[in-house]
């Protein structure tokens, strides 16, 4: 039973399109995240939600909008996709926000390719 | 602005030997450090952590050492096994926003 699952695994789309990536966790965690791994391999946080409330919003274009319908789900919607959005997007969850001994559990990533 | 640096992009060791992966950080506010392991086409998985009140934490074959004065931590794997071959990410957090800052990762290859 997958703890953090995200769909789709691969997403190929054209510039200008709008797309969504879905994420669900069955661990009962309070906090969920979106991370982006770019071509330079850095994993950088984009957003963090704690019990459906946005708590971290890094410098991310407004075209990216996270939505958390409940604490088990955090979806990422991207408008007007650009070439530079091509990356691997990882969803993650943790039991508590920022608490010690509360490591992140990651999904397997969504490889987004914008052509 | 790389606050967490893993200066070795890759490391190759023989099975049974010790693997030592290094990580340096610049932000004095960091007080919690973690290592994650990542296989291809999978997400990172948590391996071991250490808080700044300790200088060593051990879990089976994995030991993390923290040198606060040098702002340096290392992960020791002994003995190394072929299944340990993966990318290892160092991560750190601290201050008021609790976000994790990751290094670029080091690809470890353990040769049989």
Backbone of each chain as ProteinMPNN parsed JSONL, in Angstrom:
{"seq_chain_A": "XXXXXXXXXXXXXXXXXXXXXXXXXXXXXXXXXXXXXXXXXXXXXXXXXXXXXXXXXXXXXXXXXXXXXXXXXXXXXXXXXXXXXXXXXXXXXXXXXXXXXXXXXXXXXXXXXXX", "coords_chain_A": {"N_chain_A": [[0.845, -1.193, 0.0], [0.839, 2.012, -1.078], [2.379, 4.77, 0.486], [2.665, 7.581, 0.014], [1.249, 8.745, -2.758], [1.426, 9.825, -6.085], [0.049, 11.181, -9.029], [0.01, 12.053, -12.501], [2.689, 9.689, -13.299], [4.343, 10.318, -15.374], [4.29, 13.191, -17.442], [3.688, 14.746, -20.346], [3.498, 17.619, -22.181], [2.344, 20.502, -24.023], [3.687, 23.809, -24.406], [1.959, 26.46, -22.815], [-0.276, 25.059, -22.106], [-2.556, 23.939, -19.471], [-2.111, 22.049, -16.551], [-2.554, 19.418, -14.109], [-1.252, 17.907, -11.136], [-1.721, 15.211, -9.021], [-1.823, 14.366, -5.54], [-1.759, 12.096, -2.864], [-1.829, 11.037, 0.508], [-1.651, 8.305, 2.751], [-0.895, 8.154, 5.341], [-1.808, 9.471, 7.486], [-0.692, 11.894, 8.08], [-0.098, 15.33, 9.08], [1.009, 17.352, 7.566], [1.773, 18.418, 4.291], [3.689, 18.602, 1.239], [5.078, 20.192, -1.682], [7.794, 19.574, -3.742], [10.357, 20.542, -6.025], [12.497, 19.134, -8.375], [15.006, 20.235, -10.234], [16.824, 20.533, -13.388], [19.4, 20.713, -12.514], [19.454, 19.096, -10.422], [18.831, 19.921, -7.857], [16.745, 19.687, -5.017], [14.014, 21.511, -4.298], [11.89, 23.243, -2.089], [8.512, 24.038, -2.752], [5.851, 24.484, -1.874], [4.091, 24.244, 1.27], [1.678, 22.662, 3.231], [-0.236, 22.643, 6.158], [-2.532, 20.793, 7.754], [-4.457, 21.568, 5.795], [-3.883, 24.246, 5.59], [-2.012, 26.8, 4.112], [1.399, 27.091, 4.68], [4.037, 27.417, 3.906], [5.244, 29.173, 1.226], [7.186, 29.335, -1.274], [9.265, 31.322, -3.46], [7.554, 31.142, -6.043], [6.21, 31.113, -9.304], [3.013, 32.685, -9.947], [1.551, 31.086, -11.556], [1.583, 28.588, -10.591], [-0.474, 26.761, -8.542], [-1.335, 25.454, -5.528], [-3.643, 23.091, -4.136], [-5.516, 22.035, -1.427], [-7.809, 19.888, -0.631], [-8.392, 18.311, 1.552], [-6.652, 17.072, 4.467], [-5.302, 14.887, 3.583], [-4.758, 15.138, 0.95], [-2.988, 16.889, -1.561], [-2.934, 18.82, -4.222], [-1.421, 19.937, -7.271], [-1.694, 22.565, -9.402], [-0.911, 23.798, -12.571], [-0.736, 26.578, -14.538], [-0.622, 27.801, -17.929], [1.793, 26.539, -19.016], [5.372, 26.542, -19.186], [8.536, 26.143, -20.925], [10.589, 26.047, -19.043], [9.4, 24.908, -16.875], [9.732, 22.258, -16.947], [10.609, 19.456, -15.161], [11.169, 17.302, -12.301], [8.583, 16.691, -10.135], [7.99, 16.385, -6.761], [5.847, 15.103, -4.357], [5.318, 15.24, -0.844], [4.994, 14.17, 2.6], [4.667, 14.81, 6.129], [4.599, 13.934, 9.6], [4.331, 15.967, 11.517], [4.643, 19.508, 11.337], [7.798, 20.513, 10.825], [8.749, 19.329, 13.156], [11.151, 17.622, 15.149], [12.326, 14.311, 14.438], [10.356, 13.833, 12.603], [10.389, 12.991, 9.797], [10.303, 13.621, 6.24], [8.133, 11.918, 3.998], [8.32, 10.827, 0.815], [6.638, 10.907, -2.368], [6.85, 9.076, -5.523], [7.433, 10.823, -7.507], [6.682, 13.046, -10.272], [7.408, 13.26, -13.554], [7.614, 15.999, -15.418], [7.402, 17.139, -18.655], [7.748, 19.754, -20.791], [6.98, 20.753, -23.975]], "CA_chain_A": [[0.0, 0.0, 0.0], [1.714, 3.168, -1.224], [2.131, 5.745, 1.532], [2.445, 8.849, -0.673], [1.112, 8.417, -4.176], [1.166, 10.974, -6.932], [-0.274, 10.841, -10.414], [0.596, 10.903, -13.181], [4.139, 9.508, -13.123], [4.942, 11.089, -16.473], [3.367, 14.15, -18.033], [4.275, 15.457, -21.473], [2.492, 18.554, -22.626], [2.883, 21.607, -24.803], [3.706, 25.143, -23.808], [0.687, 27.172, -22.788], [-1.349, 24.239, -21.549], [-2.758, 23.875, -18.029], [-2.095, 20.665, -16.112], [-2.589, 19.189, -12.665], [-0.643, 16.715, -10.564], [-2.45, 14.89, -7.792], [-1.053, 13.689, -4.502], [-2.538, 11.6, -1.739], [-1.059, 10.27, 1.484], [-2.5, 7.504, 3.638], [-0.133, 7.99, 6.578], [-2.419, 10.251, 8.566], [0.164, 13.04, 8.383], [-0.743, 16.639, 9.095], [1.66, 18.32, 6.691], [2.116, 17.959, 2.946], [4.623, 19.496, 0.559], [5.51, 19.994, -3.059], [9.179, 19.886, -4.03], [10.726, 20.497, -7.434], [13.885, 18.802, -8.659], [15.258, 20.766, -11.574], [17.855, 19.852, -14.183], [20.642, 20.713, -11.745], [19.248, 18.067, -9.387], [18.459, 20.441, -6.542], [15.37, 19.513, -4.539], [13.649, 22.766, -3.644], [10.503, 23.285, -1.651], [7.643, 25.014, -3.397], [4.733, 24.791, -0.975], [3.828, 23.353, 2.383], [0.358, 22.821, 3.828], [-0.442, 21.965, 7.414], [-3.98, 20.707, 7.976], [-5.105, 22.317, 4.719], [-3.527, 25.658, 5.619], [-0.73, 27.093, 3.476], [2.345, 27.631, 5.648], [5.242, 27.816, 3.181], [5.037, 29.469, -0.188], [8.444, 29.877, -1.743], [9.14, 32.202, -4.619], [7.078, 30.314, -7.139], [5.286, 31.913, -10.119], [1.585, 32.561, -9.647], [0.959, 30.055, -12.422], [1.511, 27.369, -9.781], [-1.432, 26.931, -7.442], [-1.633, 24.235, -4.798], [-4.979, 23.016, -3.555], [-5.607, 20.957, -0.452], [-9.211, 19.702, -0.258], [-8.371, 17.771, 2.912], [-5.242, 16.966, 4.855], [-4.682, 13.732, 2.924], [-4.554, 15.442, -0.464], [-2.425, 18.182, -1.964], [-2.784, 18.803, -5.672], [-0.675, 21.07, -7.829], [-2.189, 22.972, -10.711], [0.027, 24.702, -13.239], [-1.321, 27.264, -15.697], [0.25, 28.372, -18.961], [3.083, 25.872, -18.838], [6.53, 27.058, -19.919], [9.607, 25.166, -21.085], [11.357, 25.99, -17.8], [8.686, 24.15, -15.848], [10.124, 20.851, -17.063], [11.324, 19.051, -13.944], [10.468, 16.254, -11.568], [7.869, 17.267, -8.997], [7.785, 15.395, -5.707], [4.958, 15.369, -3.244], [5.817, 14.626, 0.388], [4.199, 14.453, 3.791], [5.322, 14.546, 7.398], [3.625, 13.832, 10.673], [4.128, 17.3, 12.061], [5.409, 20.512, 10.621], [9.061, 20.975, 11.382], [9.138, 18.689, 14.412], [12.209, 16.632, 15.049], [11.819, 12.945, 14.294], [9.19, 13.84, 11.732], [10.975, 13.13, 8.468], [9.412, 13.639, 5.084], [7.913, 10.734, 3.185], [8.142, 11.321, -0.543], [6.096, 10.101, -3.449], [7.854, 8.674, -6.5], [7.714, 11.906, -8.434], [6.034, 13.215, -11.572], [8.338, 13.9, -14.49], [6.89, 16.876, -16.33], [8.159, 17.601, -19.821], [6.994, 20.746, -21.557], [7.588, 20.855, -25.316]], "C_chain_A": [[0.883, 1.245, 0.0], [1.364, 4.24, -0.216], [1.819, 7.124, 0.945], [2.392, 8.531, -2.162], [0.787, 9.672, -4.961], [0.938, 10.506, -8.348], [-0.399, 12.117, -11.232], [2.081, 10.781, -12.892], [4.901, 10.301, -14.19], [3.875, 12.003, -17.064], [4.103, 14.92, -19.108], [3.196, 16.338, -22.065], [3.15, 19.713, -23.365], [2.83, 22.911, -24.01], [2.322, 25.767, -23.87], [-0.457, 26.383, -22.198], [-1.425, 24.383, -20.029], [-2.818, 22.405, -17.628], [-2.129, 20.587, -14.597], [-1.858, 17.903, -12.309], [-1.344, 16.469, -9.229], [-1.558, 14.149, -6.811], [-1.965, 13.303, -3.352], [-1.619, 10.858, -0.784], [-2.015, 9.559, 2.438], [-1.807, 7.25, 4.974], [-0.761, 8.72, 7.755], [-1.597, 11.47, 8.964], [-0.597, 14.355, 8.299], [-0.22, 17.577, 8.014], [2.033, 17.687, 5.357], [2.894, 19.041, 2.221], [4.659, 19.195, -0.943], [6.958, 20.459, -3.17], [9.404, 19.772, -5.534], [12.205, 20.127, -7.53], [14.178, 19.216, -10.095], [16.409, 20.019, -12.249], [19.195, 19.811, -13.465], [20.555, 19.807, -10.539], [18.949, 18.596, -8.008], [16.995, 20.123, -6.253], [14.996, 20.769, -3.777], [12.179, 22.772, -3.277], [9.746, 24.37, -2.414], [6.568, 25.467, -2.419], [4.702, 23.797, 0.172], [2.462, 23.698, 2.965], [0.315, 22.039, 5.132], [-1.934, 21.985, 7.718], [-4.763, 21.637, 7.049], [-4.756, 23.8, 4.694], [-2.142, 25.858, 5.022], [0.221, 27.708, 4.488], [3.674, 28.017, 5.018], [4.868, 28.025, 1.731], [6.308, 30.144, -0.678], [8.204, 30.746, -2.973], [8.818, 31.368, -5.848], [6.121, 31.174, -7.97], [3.829, 31.665, -9.768], [0.884, 31.537, -10.515], [0.824, 28.727, -11.675], [0.533, 27.597, -8.627], [-1.705, 25.582, -6.793], [-3.053, 24.277, -4.264], [-5.051, 21.807, -2.643], [-7.048, 20.798, 0.0], [-9.375, 19.103, 1.138], [-6.923, 17.452, 3.239], [-4.547, 15.758, 4.248], [-4.34, 14.004, 1.463], [-3.945, 16.825, -0.644], [-2.142, 18.112, -3.447], [-2.057, 20.062, -6.123], [-1.198, 21.365, -9.221], [-1.233, 23.997, -11.304], [-0.646, 25.269, -14.482], [-0.238, 27.699, -16.677], [1.671, 27.824, -18.875], [4.155, 26.453, -19.735], [7.606, 25.969, -19.973], [10.368, 24.958, -19.77], [10.672, 25.25, -16.672], [9.036, 22.667, -15.898], [11.018, 20.467, -15.889], [10.623, 17.813, -13.402], [9.866, 16.889, -10.328], [7.57, 16.151, -7.994], [6.798, 15.942, -4.675], [5.536, 14.681, -2.011], [4.861, 14.943, 1.532], [5.051, 14.197, 5.025], [4.278, 14.616, 8.504], [3.299, 15.2, 11.26], [4.994, 18.269, 11.281], [6.66, 20.878, 11.391], [9.485, 20.313, 12.666], [10.287, 17.73, 14.167], [11.579, 15.257, 14.994], [10.518, 12.901, 13.52], [9.665, 14.004, 10.288], [9.924, 13.109, 7.369], [9.338, 12.261, 4.444], [7.55, 11.228, 1.792], [7.364, 10.344, -1.411], [7.191, 9.809, -4.46], [8.093, 9.712, -7.591], [6.869, 11.887, -9.695], [7.008, 13.942, -12.47], [7.515, 14.684, -15.509], [7.822, 17.34, -17.433], [7.278, 18.537, -20.62], [7.703, 20.953, -22.9], [7.1, 22.085, -26.074]], "O_chain_A": [[1.594, 1.503, 0.971], [0.195, 4.593, -0.065], [0.836, 7.759, 1.325], [3.384, 8.097, -2.748], [-0.037, 10.484, -4.54], [1.561, 9.55, -8.809], [-0.855, 13.143, -10.727], [2.671, 11.683, -12.298], [5.96, 10.871, -13.928], [2.707, 11.629, -17.17], [5.04, 15.663, -18.815], [2.112, 15.867, -22.409], [4.37, 19.875, -23.328], [2.037, 23.075, -23.082], [1.605, 25.617, -24.859], [-1.486, 26.948, -21.828], [-0.497, 24.875, -19.387], [-3.491, 21.606, -18.279], [-1.786, 21.538, -13.895], [-1.846, 16.941, -13.077], [-1.533, 17.382, -8.425], [-0.658, 13.405, -7.202], [-2.823, 14.076, -2.925], [-0.727, 10.13, -1.219], [-3.027, 10.111, 2.87], [-2.09, 6.264, 5.655], [-0.297, 8.6, 8.888], [-1.778, 12.019, 10.051], [-1.581, 14.49, 7.572], [-0.924, 18.493, 7.591], [2.543, 16.567, 5.303], [2.786, 20.228, 2.532], [4.317, 18.102, -1.393], [7.311, 21.564, -2.76], [8.728, 19.006, -6.222], [13.053, 20.721, -6.864], [13.665, 18.625, -11.045], [16.897, 19.009, -11.743], [20.036, 18.966, -13.77], [21.477, 19.755, -9.725], [18.82, 17.813, -7.066], [16.127, 20.267, -7.114], [15.58, 21.069, -2.736], [11.329, 22.356, -4.063], [10.264, 25.454, -2.681], [6.393, 26.659, -2.166], [5.204, 22.678, 0.072], [2.132, 24.867, 3.165], [0.779, 20.9, 5.196], [-2.527, 23.046, 7.915], [-5.626, 22.395, 7.493], [-5.28, 24.539, 3.861], [-1.199, 25.157, 5.392], [-0.098, 28.731, 5.096], [4.375, 28.874, 5.556], [4.257, 27.166, 1.095], [6.49, 31.352, -0.523], [7.077, 30.878, -3.452], [9.707, 30.948, -6.589], [5.299, 31.894, -7.402], [3.459, 30.57, -9.344], [-0.255, 31.161, -10.238], [0.051, 27.855, -12.073], [0.703, 28.523, -7.834], [-2.24, 24.675, -7.43], [-3.597, 25.343, -3.978], [-4.695, 20.696, -3.034], [-7.482, 21.493, 0.919], [-10.368, 19.355, 1.82], [-6.056, 17.553, 2.371], [-3.332, 15.613, 4.381], [-3.699, 13.178, 0.812], [-4.325, 17.79, 0.02], [-1.217, 17.424, -3.88], [-2.075, 21.095, -5.455], [-1.149, 20.514, -10.109], [-0.804, 24.935, -10.632], [-1.071, 24.526, -15.366], [0.91, 27.933, -16.298], [2.628, 28.575, -18.683], [3.9, 26.809, -20.885], [7.597, 25.018, -19.192], [10.743, 23.835, -19.43], [11.279, 24.989, -15.633], [8.678, 21.909, -14.996], [12.058, 21.085, -15.66], [9.631, 17.341, -13.956], [10.564, 17.551, -9.559], [6.982, 15.124, -8.332], [6.91, 17.073, -4.202], [6.179, 13.639, -2.134], [4.037, 15.852, 1.445], [6.035, 13.458, 4.972], [3.235, 15.255, 8.371], [2.135, 15.539, 11.471], [5.968, 17.872, 10.642], [6.596, 21.473, 12.466], [10.506, 20.701, 13.233], [10.38, 17.107, 13.109], [10.449, 15.056, 15.44], [9.677, 12.034, 13.753], [9.386, 15.012, 9.64], [8.804, 12.636, 7.562], [10.331, 11.537, 4.358], [6.578, 11.964, 1.621], [7.421, 9.129, -1.22], [8.331, 10.239, -4.284], [8.885, 9.479, -8.503], [6.4, 10.835, -10.127], [7.393, 15.08, -12.204], [6.817, 14.11, -16.346], [8.901, 17.871, -17.168], [6.196, 18.16, -21.069], [8.886, 21.289, -22.94], [7.514, 22.314, -27.211]]}, "seq_chain_B": "XXXXXXXXXXXXXXXXXXXXXXXXXXXXXXXXXXXXXXXXXXXXXXXXXXXXXXXXXXXXXXXXXXXXXXXXXXXXXXXXXXXXXXXXXXXXXXXXXXXXXXXXXXXXXXXX", "coords_chain_B": {"N_chain_B": [[22.571, 30.397, -4.183], [23.784, 28.24, -2.25], [23.028, 26.675, 0.518], [23.4, 24.237, 1.591], [25.826, 21.968, 0.897], [27.033, 19.433, -1.155], [29.873, 18.372, -2.11], [30.994, 16.327, -3.545], [30.07, 14.827, -6.408], [29.935, 12.161, -7.007], [30.746, 8.848, -5.797], [32.694, 5.983, -5.477], [32.913, 2.753, -4.168], [34.273, -0.316, -2.833], [32.492, -3.321, -2.231], [31.833, -4.139, 1.144], [33.656, -2.387, 2.158], [34.147, 0.843, 3.792], [31.868, 3.516, 3.234], [31.989, 6.963, 2.883], [30.193, 9.79, 3.026], [30.025, 13.211, 2.437], [29.005, 16.445, 3.704], [28.481, 19.899, 3.723], [27.459, 22.886, 5.387], [26.147, 26.242, 5.456], [24.457, 27.887, 6.852], [23.989, 29.121, 9.99], [21.731, 28.825, 11.486], [20.686, 26.35, 11.09], [19.664, 23.398, 12.677], [18.979, 20.814, 12.61], [19.53, 17.839, 10.978], [19.468, 15.725, 8.138], [19.712, 12.636, 6.325], [18.898, 11.428, 3.166], [18.039, 8.802, 0.953], [18.061, 7.903, -2.446], [16.696, 6.0, -4.982], [16.787, 5.381, -8.564], [13.994, 6.697, -10.357], [12.38, 6.708, -8.158], [11.052, 8.218, -5.128], [12.899, 10.191, -2.697], [14.01, 8.505, 0.255], [13.847, 8.508, 3.767], [16.732, 8.218, 5.765], [18.542, 8.602, 8.051], [18.918, 10.765, 10.896], [20.069, 13.72, 12.667], [20.246, 15.801, 15.487], [21.329, 19.092, 16.462], [22.225, 18.978, 19.033], [23.61, 16.751, 19.391], [26.573, 14.864, 18.466], [26.868, 12.598, 17.105], [25.074, 9.962, 15.583], [23.753, 6.759, 15.402], [22.642, 4.053, 13.406], [22.315, 0.926, 12.906], [24.113, -0.071, 10.126], [24.618, 2.498, 9.449], [25.949, 5.639, 10.226], [25.826, 8.919, 11.362], [27.771, 11.785, 11.565], [28.282, 14.859, 13.211], [29.83, 17.935, 12.989], [29.732, 20.773, 14.447], [31.208, 23.123, 14.701], [32.728, 23.167, 12.429], [30.755, 23.209, 10.624], [29.896, 20.88, 9.297], [28.855, 17.704, 8.171], [28.822, 14.128, 8.097], [28.128, 11.011, 6.522], [28.495, 7.715, 7.344], [28.809, 4.531, 6.015], [28.946, 1.268, 6.838], [29.444, -2.22, 6.83], [29.728, -1.439, 3.354], [27.238, -2.2, 0.917], [26.163, -3.666, -2.216], [23.469, -3.007, -2.649], [23.304, -0.545, -1.494], [23.885, 1.284, -3.355], [23.021, 4.284, -4.688], [21.574, 7.605, -4.89], [22.54, 9.929, -2.499], [21.152, 12.29, -0.415], [21.852, 15.12, 1.467], [20.265, 17.002, 4.005], [18.951, 19.907, 5.648], [17.515, 21.719, 8.379], [16.049, 24.485, 10.207], [15.641, 27.372, 12.339], [12.807, 29.56, 11.9], [10.985, 28.632, 9.983], [11.039, 25.982, 9.378], [11.505, 24.661, 6.954], [12.991, 22.215, 4.794], [16.241, 22.217, 3.527], [17.946, 21.059, 0.798], [20.941, 19.348, -0.29], [22.772, 18.81, -3.405], [23.137, 16.168, -3.791], [24.887, 12.993, -3.741], [26.099, 10.507, -5.784], [26.369, 7.264, -4.936], [28.197, 4.414, -5.65], [28.424, 1.062, -5.126], [30.61, -1.409, -5.602], [30.521, -4.86, -6.454]], "CA_chain_B": [[22.854, 30.429, -2.747], [23.726, 26.867, -1.776], [23.258, 26.621, 1.952], [23.808, 22.86, 1.877], [26.694, 21.604, -0.222], [27.648, 18.111, -1.253], [30.855, 18.714, -3.132], [31.352, 15.164, -4.365], [28.89, 14.355, -7.127], [29.881, 10.702, -7.049], [31.7, 8.117, -4.967], [32.673, 4.555, -5.797], [33.623, 1.971, -3.16], [34.148, -1.764, -2.949], [31.627, -3.997, -1.268], [32.494, -4.497, 2.387], [34.448, -1.262, 2.672], [33.375, 1.952, 4.337], [31.53, 4.652, 2.381], [31.884, 8.208, 3.644], [29.601, 10.869, 2.229], [30.226, 14.468, 3.159], [28.045, 17.53, 3.506], [28.809, 21.136, 4.415], [26.361, 23.851, 5.388], [26.605, 27.607, 5.74], [23.48, 28.603, 7.666], [24.163, 28.831, 11.413], [20.429, 28.554, 12.094], [20.341, 24.937, 10.931], [19.881, 22.638, 13.902], [18.496, 19.447, 12.428], [20.135, 17.394, 9.732], [18.963, 14.423, 7.726], [20.192, 12.027, 5.088], [17.912, 10.702, 2.395], [18.586, 7.924, -0.08], [17.133, 7.89, -3.572], [16.926, 5.118, -6.125], [16.205, 5.93, -9.799], [12.546, 6.649, -10.58], [11.66, 6.663, -6.886], [11.267, 9.392, -4.308], [13.885, 10.022, -1.62], [13.529, 7.873, 1.48], [14.587, 8.936, 4.936], [17.734, 7.242, 6.211], [19.001, 8.852, 9.407], [18.952, 12.198, 11.196], [20.799, 14.111, 13.864], [19.996, 17.173, 15.896], [22.581, 19.779, 16.761], [22.679, 18.741, 20.409], [24.434, 15.537, 19.364], [27.598, 14.873, 17.431], [26.878, 11.294, 16.443], [23.876, 9.134, 15.693], [24.04, 5.493, 14.735], [21.506, 3.18, 13.162], [22.804, -0.225, 12.142], [25.333, 0.169, 9.357], [24.68, 3.918, 9.111], [26.291, 6.563, 11.31], [26.002, 10.301, 10.934], [28.61, 12.587, 12.451], [28.069, 16.292, 13.037], [30.853, 18.835, 13.524], [29.065, 22.081, 14.355], [32.174, 24.217, 14.533], [33.152, 23.15, 11.024], [29.523, 23.178, 9.81], [30.141, 19.727, 8.443], [28.376, 16.404, 8.63], [29.176, 13.032, 7.204], [27.395, 9.755, 6.661], [29.354, 6.552, 7.186], [28.104, 3.27, 5.787], [29.939, 0.198, 6.952], [30.11, -2.354, 5.551], [28.92, -1.044, 2.194], [26.662, -3.313, 0.155], [25.723, -3.211, -3.552], [22.137, -2.401, -2.537], [23.427, 0.836, -1.019], [24.119, 2.136, -4.524], [21.892, 5.211, -4.802], [21.95, 9.0, -4.648], [22.334, 10.309, -1.106], [20.943, 13.714, -0.223], [21.956, 15.724, 2.782], [19.255, 18.052, 4.147], [19.062, 20.608, 6.923], [16.437, 22.657, 8.692], [16.267, 25.253, 11.421], [15.013, 28.68, 12.29], [11.376, 29.658, 12.181], [10.043, 28.15, 8.984], [11.1, 24.522, 9.365], [11.632, 24.011, 5.662], [14.215, 21.456, 4.565], [17.1, 22.625, 2.42], [18.673, 19.877, 0.351], [22.108, 19.423, -1.15], [22.565, 18.293, -4.759], [23.198, 14.714, -3.803], [26.099, 12.273, -4.132], [25.798, 9.175, -6.297], [27.239, 6.227, -4.393], [28.205, 3.121, -6.349], [29.145, 0.037, -4.38], [30.962, -2.465, -6.559], [30.638, -6.192, -5.841]], "C_chain_B": [[22.697, 29.031, -2.167], [24.033, 26.838, -0.293], [23.674, 25.234, 2.407], [24.58, 22.357, 0.663], [27.196, 20.173, -0.094], [28.615, 18.209, -2.418], [31.298, 17.538, -3.987], [30.119, 14.671, -5.094], [28.786, 12.837, -7.164], [30.99, 10.109, -6.187], [31.564, 6.645, -5.312], [33.497, 3.809, -4.755], [33.41, 0.48, -3.415], [33.216, -2.292, -1.854], [32.427, -4.381, -0.032], [33.315, -3.371, 2.996], [33.537, -0.184, 3.231], [33.1, 2.992, 3.251], [31.383, 5.869, 3.279], [31.379, 9.298, 2.713], [29.617, 12.142, 3.063], [29.227, 15.543, 2.769], [28.504, 18.733, 4.32], [27.616, 22.081, 4.357], [26.887, 25.216, 5.821], [25.698, 28.337, 6.719], [23.598, 28.193, 9.133], [22.847, 28.514, 12.123], [20.03, 27.089, 11.961], [20.642, 24.182, 12.213], [19.367, 21.205, 13.802], [18.921, 19.005, 11.043], [19.685, 15.97, 9.417], [19.717, 13.94, 6.499], [19.034, 11.244, 4.476], [18.638, 9.911, 1.317], [17.569, 7.859, -1.202], [17.598, 6.921, -4.649], [16.302, 5.758, -7.363], [14.703, 5.702, -9.876], [11.755, 6.454, -9.286], [11.874, 7.982, -6.145], [12.339, 9.138, -3.26], [13.24, 9.339, -0.417], [14.449, 8.257, 2.635], [15.524, 7.825, 5.42], [18.074, 7.427, 7.695], [19.048, 10.353, 9.632], [19.778, 12.45, 12.444], [20.427, 15.542, 14.217], [21.311, 17.783, 16.381], [23.062, 19.595, 18.195], [23.55, 17.486, 20.499], [25.554, 15.714, 18.357], [27.679, 13.542, 16.69], [25.531, 10.615, 16.634], [24.08, 7.906, 14.834], [22.766, 4.679, 14.567], [21.978, 2.036, 12.273], [24.107, 0.101, 11.44], [25.568, 1.653, 9.083], [24.972, 4.756, 10.356], [26.446, 7.956, 10.715], [26.789, 11.036, 12.018], [28.374, 14.057, 12.153], [29.181, 17.064, 13.731], [30.33, 20.256, 13.366], [30.044, 23.197, 14.106], [32.637, 24.311, 13.089], [31.962, 23.236, 10.077], [29.622, 22.05, 8.783], [29.475, 18.492, 9.048], [28.758, 15.343, 7.612], [28.327, 11.817, 7.528], [28.368, 8.618, 6.382], [28.484, 5.315, 7.01], [29.153, 2.173, 5.862], [29.271, -1.071, 7.484], [29.179, -1.957, 4.41], [28.458, -2.286, 1.438], [26.202, -2.798, -1.211], [24.346, -2.538, -3.527], [22.154, -0.985, -1.995], [23.653, 1.807, -2.18], [22.871, 2.971, -4.8], [22.453, 6.628, -4.735], [21.605, 9.34, -3.211], [22.254, 11.831, -0.997], [21.115, 14.069, 1.245], [20.905, 16.835, 2.85], [19.367, 18.663, 5.533], [17.853, 21.506, 7.119], [16.764, 23.391, 9.983], [15.639, 26.614, 11.283], [13.514, 28.566, 12.407], [10.475, 28.977, 11.161], [10.11, 26.659, 8.721], [11.298, 23.895, 7.99], [12.98, 23.302, 5.569], [14.95, 22.023, 3.375], [17.985, 21.449, 2.076], [19.957, 20.247, -0.375], [21.795, 18.795, -2.498], [22.633, 16.779, -4.848], [24.567, 14.187, -4.223], [25.687, 10.878, -4.58], [26.828, 8.198, -5.759], [27.081, 4.958, -5.209], [29.047, 2.166, -5.533], [29.366, -1.138, -5.32], [31.137, -3.809, -5.865], [32.08, -6.701, -5.886]], "O_chain_B": [[21.635, 28.669, -1.66], [25.191, 26.966, 0.103], [24.239, 25.074, 3.489], [24.058, 22.323, -0.452], [27.714, 19.768, 0.947], [28.212, 18.136, -3.579], [31.91, 17.728, -5.038], [29.203, 14.145, -4.462], [27.698, 12.284, -7.329], [32.002, 10.744, -5.891], [30.455, 6.123, -5.426], [34.639, 4.177, -4.482], [32.485, 0.079, -4.122], [33.168, -1.783, -0.734], [33.548, -4.882, -0.133], [33.631, -3.387, 4.185], [32.312, -0.284, 3.154], [33.978, 3.313, 2.45], [30.725, 5.807, 4.317], [32.043, 9.676, 1.748], [29.266, 12.137, 4.243], [28.682, 15.55, 1.665], [28.876, 18.59, 5.485], [26.854, 22.073, 3.39], [27.931, 25.325, 6.464], [26.123, 29.304, 7.35], [23.333, 27.041, 9.477], [22.852, 27.991, 13.238], [19.122, 26.636, 12.657], [21.731, 24.301, 12.773], [19.328, 20.479, 14.795], [18.699, 19.708, 10.057], [19.543, 15.131, 10.307], [20.282, 14.728, 5.741], [18.308, 10.516, 5.152], [19.703, 10.302, 0.839], [16.366, 7.77, -0.958], [18.718, 7.003, -5.153], [15.395, 6.581, -7.244], [14.206, 4.639, -9.503], [10.585, 6.074, -9.326], [12.762, 8.762, -6.488], [12.654, 7.985, -2.966], [12.07, 9.569, -0.113], [15.669, 8.32, 2.485], [15.149, 6.653, 5.474], [17.907, 6.505, 8.493], [19.199, 11.127, 8.686], [20.137, 11.527, 13.175], [20.308, 16.395, 13.337], [22.273, 17.072, 16.671], [24.171, 20.003, 18.539], [24.145, 17.198, 21.538], [25.501, 16.597, 17.501], [28.468, 13.388, 15.758], [24.928, 10.685, 17.705], [24.521, 7.995, 13.689], [21.924, 4.623, 15.462], [22.032, 2.161, 11.049], [25.085, 0.499, 12.074], [26.61, 2.023, 8.542], [24.329, 4.601, 11.394], [27.112, 8.143, 9.697], [26.508, 10.92, 13.211], [28.278, 14.458, 10.993], [29.439, 16.867, 14.918], [30.46, 20.868, 12.306], [29.738, 24.132, 13.366], [32.906, 25.401, 12.585], [32.139, 23.325, 8.862], [29.455, 22.251, 7.581], [29.523, 18.264, 10.257], [28.985, 15.627, 6.436], [27.875, 11.629, 8.657], [28.988, 8.562, 5.32], [27.541, 5.09, 7.769], [30.105, 2.137, 5.082], [28.586, -1.006, 8.506], [27.964, -2.13, 4.51], [29.178, -3.278, 1.333], [25.886, -1.617, -1.348], [24.091, -1.61, -4.294], [21.136, -0.293, -2.03], [23.614, 3.022, -1.99], [21.806, 2.436, -5.106], [23.654, 6.824, -4.548], [20.494, 9.067, -2.756], [23.154, 12.555, -1.424], [20.589, 13.4, 2.135], [20.678, 17.533, 1.861], [19.822, 18.015, 6.476], [17.249, 21.988, 6.16], [17.635, 22.979, 10.75], [15.152, 26.969, 10.21], [13.0, 27.588, 12.951], [9.297, 28.76, 11.447], [9.328, 26.128, 7.933], [11.259, 22.669, 7.883], [13.967, 23.72, 6.174], [14.351, 22.281, 2.331], [18.684, 20.905, 2.931], [20.057, 21.307, -0.992], [20.687, 18.304, -2.716], [22.237, 16.183, -5.85], [25.304, 14.842, -4.959], [25.011, 10.155, -3.848], [28.013, 8.288, -6.082], [25.967, 4.484, -5.432], [30.225, 2.414, -5.277], [28.415, -1.776, -5.772], [31.801, -3.907, -4.833], [32.362, -7.803, -5.416]]}, "name": "protein", "num_of_chains": 2, "seq": "XXXXXXXXXXXXXXXXXXXXXXXXXXXXXXXXXXXXXXXXXXXXXXXXXXXXXXXXXXXXXXXXXXXXXXXXXXXXXXXXXXXXXXXXXXXXXXXXXXXXXXXXXXXXXXXXXXXXXXXXXXXXXXXXXXXXXXXXXXXXXXXXXXXXXXXXXXXXXXXXXXXXXXXXXXXXXXXXXXXXXXXXXXXXXXXXXXXXXXXXXXXXXXXXXXXXXXXXXXXXXXXXXXX"}
